[in-house]
Amino acid sequence: MAGMQEAVRTLLKELGENPDREGLVDTPKRVEKALRFLTSGYAADIDEVINNALFTVDYSEMVIVKDIDFYSLCEHHLLPFFGKCHVAYLPTNKVIGLSKIPRIVDVFSRRLQVQERLTNEIAHTILEKIAPLGVAVVVEATHLCMSMRGVQKQNSFAVTSAMLGAFRDSARTRHEFLELLKLRGTVSDVRESSLSSAVCDPGK
């Protein structure tokens, strides 16, 4: 049996279960398949994902792709966190195919993550690949490590942001972006990775 499946069997035993009973006999195989998919971002190559979908366009206004659904695993407890990602950039002479932005989000969300790092990785990758005047990323997410355990706050959600280039330097540009998002919560004058690390306490 594969190492991961054997580890799942051991985990089931440690939880007081019988891994050989009917409902659990195939669980190690299912868990491995699920985890391979949920962490498939480790094997992804950003350049292959983008696949040269960069186009010369005479356009210098803000480009926004909002409400990108994502699902990730908290690296502290291996519990899911999920929500919406909103991405904007100010192009110079290149734009990226719109479908590539959700794919970039998928690459980094399908890894063991913390929300702050996820936000930064998306923003810096777009900055590196298309060299825009600025990039803004806002992520809002529900963390099951907060709602199922620990503080058990079922209705709370966390907001993080990364503001690079013109979005960091210009309050007017930043305000325009945030107004266009109309997030559920109040986000004012956000800065890169504004979420407190207390969102998920690995010590509990």
C-alpha positions as CSV (number, residue, x, y, z in Angstrom):
1,M,0.0,0.0,0.0
2,A,1.2,3.5,-0.8
3,G,2.8,5.5,2.0
4,M,0.1,8.1,2.2
5,Q,-2.7,5.5,2.3
6,E,-0.9,3.6,5.0
7,A,-0.6,6.9,7.0
8,V,-4.3,7.5,6.6
9,R,-5.0,3.9,7.9
10,T,-2.8,4.7,10.9
11,L,-4.6,8.0,11.5
12,L,-8.0,6.2,11.5
13,K,-6.7,3.7,14.0
14,E,-5.4,6.5,16.2
15,L,-8.8,8.1,16.1
16,G,-10.3,4.9,17.5
17,E,-11.8,3.7,14.2
18,N,-11.5,0.4,12.3
19,P,-10.0,1.1,8.9
20,D,-11.2,-2.3,7.6
21,R,-14.9,-1.7,8.2
22,E,-17.0,-1.3,5.1
23,G,-17.4,2.5,5.2
24,L,-13.7,3.1,5.7
25,V,-11.9,0.4,3.7
26,D,-11.5,2.6,0.6
27,T,-11.0,5.8,2.6
28,P,-7.2,5.9,2.5
29,K,-7.4,5.7,-1.3
30,R,-10.0,8.4,-1.5
31,V,-8.1,10.7,0.9
32,E,-4.9,10.4,-1.1
33,K,-6.7,11.2,-4.4
34,A,-8.4,14.2,-2.8
35,L,-5.1,15.5,-1.2
36,R,-3.2,15.1,-4.5
37,F,-5.9,17.3,-6.2
38,L,-6.1,19.9,-3.4
39,T,-2.3,20.3,-3.4
40,S,-1.8,20.0,-7.2
41,G,-0.5,23.6,-7.3
42,Y,3.0,22.4,-6.2
43,A,3.4,20.6,-9.5
44,A,2.1,23.5,-11.6
45,D,4.3,25.7,-13.7
46,I,3.2,29.3,-13.9
47,D,4.6,29.8,-17.4
48,E,2.7,26.8,-18.7
49,V,-0.4,28.0,-17.0
50,I,-0.1,31.4,-18.7
51,N,0.8,29.7,-21.9
52,N,1.9,33.0,-23.7
53,A,-1.5,34.5,-23.2
54,L,0.0,38.0,-23.1
55,F,-1.4,40.4,-25.7
56,T,-0.3,43.9,-26.8
57,V,-3.3,46.1,-26.4
58,D,-3.7,49.9,-26.3
59,Y,-5.4,50.0,-23.0
60,S,-4.3,51.7,-19.8
61,E,-7.4,51.6,-17.6
62,M,-7.9,49.3,-14.6
63,V,-8.6,45.6,-15.4
64,I,-10.5,43.8,-12.6
65,V,-11.5,40.1,-12.3
66,K,-13.6,39.8,-9.2
67,D,-15.4,37.1,-7.2
68,I,-12.9,34.3,-8.2
69,D,-13.9,31.3,-6.1
70,F,-11.0,29.5,-4.4
71,Y,-10.5,26.6,-2.0
72,S,-7.3,26.0,0.0
73,L,-6.0,24.1,3.0
74,C,-4.7,25.8,6.1
75,E,-1.1,24.7,6.6
76,H,-1.5,24.8,10.4
77,H,-4.4,22.3,10.7
78,L,-5.0,20.9,7.2
79,L,-8.5,22.3,7.4
80,P,-10.1,24.1,4.4
81,F,-10.4,27.9,4.0
82,F,-12.3,29.2,1.1
83,G,-13.9,32.4,-0.3
84,K,-13.4,35.0,-3.0
85,C,-10.4,36.5,-4.6
86,H,-10.5,39.9,-6.4
87,V,-7.6,40.9,-8.7
88,A,-6.9,44.2,-10.5
89,Y,-4.0,45.6,-12.5
90,L,-3.1,48.6,-14.5
91,P,-1.6,47.5,-17.8
92,T,1.3,49.2,-19.6
93,N,1.2,47.8,-23.1
94,K,0.4,44.1,-22.2
95,V,-2.7,42.4,-20.9
96,I,-3.1,38.8,-19.8
97,G,-6.0,36.6,-21.0
98,L,-8.8,37.0,-18.5
99,S,-9.1,33.2,-17.9
100,K,-5.5,33.1,-16.8
101,I,-6.0,35.1,-13.6
102,P,-8.4,32.5,-12.0
103,R,-5.9,29.8,-13.1
104,I,-3.1,31.7,-11.3
105,V,-5.3,31.9,-8.2
106,D,-5.8,28.1,-8.5
107,V,-2.1,27.4,-8.7
108,F,-1.4,29.1,-5.3
109,S,-4.6,28.1,-3.5
110,R,-4.0,24.4,-4.3
111,R,-1.1,24.3,-1.8
112,L,-0.9,24.2,1.9
113,Q,-1.4,27.9,2.7
114,V,-1.9,30.8,5.0
115,Q,-4.1,33.5,3.6
116,E,-1.5,36.3,3.8
117,R,1.0,34.4,1.7
118,L,-1.6,33.3,-0.8
119,T,-2.6,37.0,-1.3
120,N,1.0,38.0,-1.8
121,E,1.9,35.2,-4.2
122,I,-0.9,36.0,-6.5
123,A,0.0,39.7,-6.6
124,H,3.7,39.3,-7.1
125,T,3.3,36.7,-9.8
126,I,1.1,39.0,-11.9
127,L,3.5,41.9,-11.3
128,E,6.4,39.7,-12.5
129,K,4.7,38.2,-15.5
130,I,3.1,41.3,-17.1
131,A,5.0,44.2,-15.6
132,P,1.9,46.4,-15.0
133,L,1.9,49.8,-13.4
134,G,0.3,48.2,-10.4
135,V,-1.5,45.2,-9.0
136,A,-4.1,44.8,-6.3
137,V,-5.4,41.6,-4.8
138,V,-8.0,41.3,-2.1
139,V,-8.9,37.9,-0.6
140,E,-11.9,37.3,1.7
141,A,-12.2,33.8,3.2
142,T,-13.9,31.7,5.8
143,H,-11.5,29.5,7.8
144,L,-12.9,26.2,9.1
145,C,-10.1,26.2,11.7
146,M,-11.9,29.2,13.2
147,S,-15.5,28.0,12.7
148,M,-15.2,24.3,13.5
149,R,-12.6,24.5,16.3
150,G,-10.8,27.0,18.5
151,V,-12.9,30.2,18.8
152,Q,-15.8,28.6,16.8
153,K,-16.9,31.8,15.2
154,Q,-19.1,30.5,12.4
155,N,-19.9,33.9,10.8
156,S,-16.5,35.5,10.7
157,F,-14.4,35.9,7.6
158,A,-10.9,37.3,7.1
159,V,-9.8,39.9,4.6
160,T,-6.2,40.3,3.3
161,S,-4.8,42.6,0.6
162,A,-1.7,43.2,-1.4
163,M,-1.3,46.6,-3.0
164,L,1.7,47.0,-5.4
165,G,2.9,49.8,-7.6
166,A,0.3,52.4,-8.4
167,F,-2.3,50.8,-6.0
168,R,0.1,51.3,-3.1
169,D,1.3,54.8,-4.1
170,S,-2.0,56.3,-5.1
171,A,-4.8,56.6,-2.6
172,R,-7.2,57.6,-5.4
173,T,-6.4,54.4,-7.5
174,R,-6.7,52.2,-4.4
175,H,-10.0,53.8,-3.4
176,E,-11.4,53.3,-7.0
177,F,-10.5,49.6,-6.8
178,L,-12.1,49.1,-3.4
179,E,-15.2,51.0,-4.4
180,L,-15.6,48.7,-7.4
181,L,-15.4,45.6,-5.3
182,K,-18.1,46.5,-2.8
183,L,-16.9,43.9,-0.3
184,R,-19.1,42.5,2.4
185,G,-17.0,44.1,5.1
186,T,-15.4,47.5,5.4
187,V,-12.0,47.7,3.9
188,S,-10.3,51.1,4.2
189,D,-6.8,52.2,3.2
190,V,-5.7,48.6,3.1
191,R,-2.0,47.7,2.9
192,E,-0.2,44.6,1.8
193,S,-1.1,41.5,4.0
194,S,-3.3,43.4,6.5
195,L,-4.7,40.4,8.2
196,S,-3.4,39.6,11.7
197,S,-1.6,36.3,12.0
198,A,-4.0,35.5,14.8
199,V,-6.5,34.3,12.2
200,C,-5.2,30.7,12.7
201,D,-3.3,29.9,15.8
202,P,-1.1,26.9,15.1
203,G,-0.5,26.4,18.7
204,K,-4.1,25.5,19.5
